[in-house]
Amino acid sequence: MSETMADFEKELEASFRKLNEGDVVEGVITGVDENAVYLDINYHAQGIVKKEDYSDDPSFSLQSVPVGDTVKAVVLSDDDGEGNVSLSVKEASKAMAWETVKKYMEEGTVLTLKVGGIVNKGVIVYVEGLRGFIPASHLDIGYVEDTNTYLGKTVDAKVITADEEKNRLVLSVKEVLYDRRREEKERKINAIIPGTVLTGKVESLMPYGAFVDLGDGLSGLVHISQIANKRIESPGEVLKAGQEVKVKVLKVENGKISLSIKAAQDEEPQDTPEEKASVSYKDEGSASTGLGALLAGIKLDN
């Protein structure tokens, strides 16, 4: 009796339910033939999905659709002329796919994708079944002359535009490469220990100090107060671009390296002429080193 009552309540609910075009419904597959899939959508009429509304995949066959499975579909019409509700699983899948790619964009998800086509000024990839475009200018950090070399290759990319209304999905490999370059630089910077004396070259002079190239893509700032033991008005009084200098690392903070030429000089041995003349020794090493040697023993994860 309880089952009969439950069935009655279900039918009553279905009789009051109203479906509109564009609604997303969930249904259980009750039957499949060579032309369509039939769904129980808890409605006074059954749902029907024609083959062309189930999938865009050319190799898709309705015979692969299992009876009893639950699927989501978009209402195309509440009456197909034969008393059925016309549905599209393809449109529902597309709507869910857009929600997914929007989430990828918001979270900065890195996607591994295969280039499936070459078009004017870029390449085509597919994300959650949606056609995406990677402009040639976003395939690499540098200039890409021939996009044909990317066909069939796998790339890591991020979604940078996801406009469902305009059916516009744009991705970027370059953004991923920039992120990885920044992360690698941060790891290198964080591997530098304050107090270390390094050898570098003056990269540029500014009114407030000098930037020193430490090699391996890193540079640090020597504030004007840390250039010399005497007071100077301008870094150019004692330094010039390209000059090799020894610097001591004072601080590594927020991705910036603070250096001191003065502190490095203070650590150098101050031998008297008499001591130099009377003492002979074998140089076992230098108090300073290049950044490459400093990082040589440090493993940086890729």
C-alpha positions in Angstrom: 0.0 0.0 0.0 2.9 2.3 0.8 4.4 1.7 -2.7 1.1 2.5 -4.3 0.8 5.7 -2.3 4.4 6.7 -3.2 3.6 6.1 -6.9 0.5 8.2 -6.6 2.4 11.1 -4.9 5.1 10.9 -7.7 2.4 11.1 -10.4 0.7 13.9 -8.6 4.0 15.9 -8.4 4.7 15.2 -12.1 1.2 16.5 -13.1 1.8 19.9 -11.4 5.4 20.2 -12.7 6.0 22.6 -15.6 9.0 22.4 -17.9 10.3 25.3 -19.9 12.8 25.5 -22.7 16.3 25.6 -21.4 15.6 23.8 -18.1 18.1 21.2 -17.1 16.4 17.9 -16.0 17.7 14.6 -14.7 16.3 11.4 -16.0 16.8 7.6 -16.0 17.4 5.9 -19.4 14.4 3.6 -19.9 15.1 2.6 -23.5 17.3 3.0 -26.5 16.7 2.4 -30.2 18.6 3.2 -33.4 17.3 6.8 -33.5 16.8 8.0 -29.9 17.2 7.5 -26.2 14.1 7.6 -23.9 14.2 9.0 -20.4 12.0 8.9 -17.3 12.2 12.5 -16.1 9.5 12.3 -13.4 7.0 14.1 -15.7 3.7 13.3 -17.2 5.4 12.8 -20.5 8.5 10.9 -21.3 11.7 12.5 -22.4 13.3 11.8 -25.7 16.9 12.5 -26.9 17.6 12.1 -30.6 20.9 10.8 -31.7 22.1 14.2 -33.0 21.2 15.7 -29.6 23.2 13.2 -27.6 26.7 13.7 -28.8 28.8 15.5 -31.4 31.3 12.7 -31.5 31.2 11.2 -35.1 32.1 7.8 -33.7 29.3 7.8 -31.1 26.7 5.1 -31.2 23.4 4.9 -29.3 24.0 1.2 -28.8 26.8 2.2 -26.3 24.2 4.0 -24.1 23.3 1.8 -21.1 19.7 1.5 -20.0 19.3 2.4 -16.3 21.9 5.1 -16.3 21.1 8.6 -15.0 21.9 11.6 -17.3 21.3 15.3 -17.3 19.6 17.0 -20.3 18.4 20.4 -21.4 14.8 20.8 -22.4 14.5 21.8 -26.1 10.7 21.6 -26.2 8.0 20.5 -23.8 6.2 18.7 -26.7 7.9 17.3 -29.8 4.5 16.9 -31.6 4.1 13.4 -30.4 3.6 14.1 -26.7 7.3 13.7 -25.7 9.6 16.2 -24.1 12.4 16.9 -26.5 15.8 16.9 -24.7 19.5 17.4 -25.5 22.2 15.7 -23.5 24.8 17.4 -25.6 23.6 20.9 -24.6 23.6 19.9 -20.9 27.1 18.5 -21.2 28.2 21.7 -22.9 26.7 23.8 -20.1 28.5 21.8 -17.4 31.7 21.9 -19.4 31.5 25.7 -19.4 31.0 25.8 -15.7 34.1 23.5 -15.4 36.4 25.7 -17.6 35.3 28.8 -15.8 36.3 27.1 -12.5 39.7 26.2 -14.2 40.2 29.9 -15.0 39.3 31.1 -11.5 41.6 28.6 -9.9 44.4 29.0 -12.4 44.4 25.3 -13.1 47.2 24.0 -15.4 45.8 21.7 -18.0 47.7 19.2 -20.1 46.2 19.3 -23.6 47.0 17.8 -27.0 47.0 20.2 -30.0 44.3 19.0 -32.3 44.4 21.5 -35.1 46.2 24.5 -36.6 44.3 27.6 -37.6 45.2 31.1 -38.6 47.3 32.7 -35.9 47.1 29.9 -33.4 46.2 26.3 -32.6 43.2 24.4 -31.4 42.8 22.2 -28.3 39.8 20.7 -26.6 38.9 21.2 -23.0 36.0 19.2 -21.5 34.8 18.7 -25.1 34.8 22.4 -25.8 36.9 23.9 -28.6 39.6 26.1 -27.3 42.1 28.4 -29.0 45.7 29.2 -28.1 47.0 32.2 -30.0 50.5 31.9 -31.5 51.5 34.8 -29.2 50.6 32.6 -26.2 52.3 29.4 -27.3 55.7 30.4 -25.9 57.4 33.2 -24.1 59.3 34.0 -27.3 58.1 34.5 -30.8 56.6 31.4 -32.5 57.2 31.5 -36.3 55.7 28.2 -37.3 52.6 26.9 -35.4 52.5 23.7 -37.6 55.3 22.2 -35.4 52.8 22.1 -32.5 50.3 19.8 -34.2 49.9 16.6 -32.2 52.1 17.8 -29.4 51.1 18.1 -25.7 51.2 21.4 -24.0 50.5 22.7 -20.5 48.1 25.7 -20.6 45.8 27.9 -18.5 42.4 29.2 -19.4 42.5 33.0 -19.8 39.1 33.6 -21.4 35.9 31.6 -20.9 32.9 33.4 -22.5 30.0 31.0 -22.9 27.7 33.6 -24.6 30.3 34.2 -27.3 31.4 30.6 -27.3 35.0 31.9 -26.8 37.5 29.8 -25.0 41.1 31.0 -25.0 44.1 29.5 -23.3 47.8 30.4 -22.8 50.9 28.3 -22.6 53.0 31.4 -22.1 51.3 32.2 -18.7 52.3 28.7 -17.4 55.9 29.3 -18.6 56.0 32.7 -16.9 54.6 31.2 -13.6 57.3 28.4 -13.7 60.0 30.9 -14.4 58.9 33.0 -11.4 58.7 29.9 -9.2 62.2 28.8 -10.3 63.6 32.3 -9.6 62.0 32.3 -6.1 63.6 28.9 -5.3 67.0 30.2 -6.4 66.6 33.4 -4.3 65.5 31.5 -1.3 68.5 29.2 -1.6 70.8 32.2 -1.0 72.0 32.4 2.6 72.5 35.9 4.2 76.1 36.5 5.0 77.4 34.8 1.9 80.0 36.8 -0.2 79.4 36.6 -3.9 81.1 37.9 -7.0 79.0 39.8 -9.5 79.0 42.6 -12.1 77.4 46.0 -11.8 74.3 45.9 -14.0 73.0 49.4 -13.7 73.5 52.6 -11.6 70.6 54.4 -10.0 70.6 57.5 -7.7 69.8 55.3 -4.7 72.2 52.5 -5.4 73.5 49.9 -7.9 72.0 46.7 -9.2 74.5 43.9 -9.3 74.1 40.9 -11.7 74.8 37.7 -9.7 74.4 35.4 -12.6 71.8 32.6 -13.1 69.2 35.2 -13.8 69.4 36.9 -10.4 70.4 40.4 -9.4 70.5 42.3 -6.1 70.5 45.9 -5.0 73.5 47.6 -3.2 72.0 50.7 -1.5 74.2 53.8 -1.9 75.0 53.6 1.9 76.5 50.1 1.3 78.7 50.9 -1.6 81.8 52.5 0.1 83.2 53.2 3.6 83.2 56.9 2.8 80.2 59.0 2.1 79.4 59.4 -1.6 76.8 61.5 -3.4 76.3 59.2 -6.4 77.1 55.5 -7.0 78.9 56.6 -10.2 81.6 58.1 -8.1 83.1 54.7 -7.4 81.3 52.3 -9.7 80.6 51.8 -13.4 78.4 49.4 -15.4 80.2 46.1 -16.1 82.6 46.4 -13.2 83.2 43.2 -11.3 82.6 43.5 -7.5 82.4 41.4 -4.4 79.2 41.7 -2.5 77.9 40.4 0.8 74.3 39.2 1.1 72.6 41.2 3.8 69.0 40.1 3.5 66.7 38.0 1.3 63.1 39.1 1.6 60.0 39.2 -0.5 62.0 38.0 -3.6 64.5 40.8 -3.2 68.2 40.5 -2.5 69.9 43.2 -0.5 73.7 43.4 -1.0 76.7 45.3 0.4 80.0 46.0 -1.2 81.2 47.7 2.0 80.5 44.7 4.1 82.3 42.4 1.6 85.4 44.6 1.7 85.3 44.6 5.5 85.6 40.9 5.6 88.7 40.8 3.3 92.0 40.1 5.2 94.0 43.3 5.8 97.6 42.1 5.5 100.5 44.5 6.2 103.3 44.8 3.6 105.7 43.2 6.1 103.4 40.2 6.6 103.0 39.8 2.8 106.8 39.8 2.4 107.6 37.4 5.2 104.8 34.9 5.0 104.3 32.5 2.1 101.2 30.4 1.9 99.1 28.2 -0.4 95.8 29.7 -1.3 93.2 27.0 -0.4 90.2 29.0 -1.7 88.4 32.3 -1.8 86.1 33.9 0.7 83.8 34.8 -2.2 82.2 32.7 -4.9 80.0 33.0 -7.9 76.2 32.3 -7.6 76.5 29.3 -9.9 79.0 27.6 -7.5 76.8 28.5 -4.6 73.8 26.9 -6.1 75.6 23.9 -7.6 75.1 21.7 -4.6 71.5 22.7 -4.1 68.8 20.7 -5.9 65.9 22.8 -7.2 62.8 20.8 -8.0 61.4 21.3 -11.5 
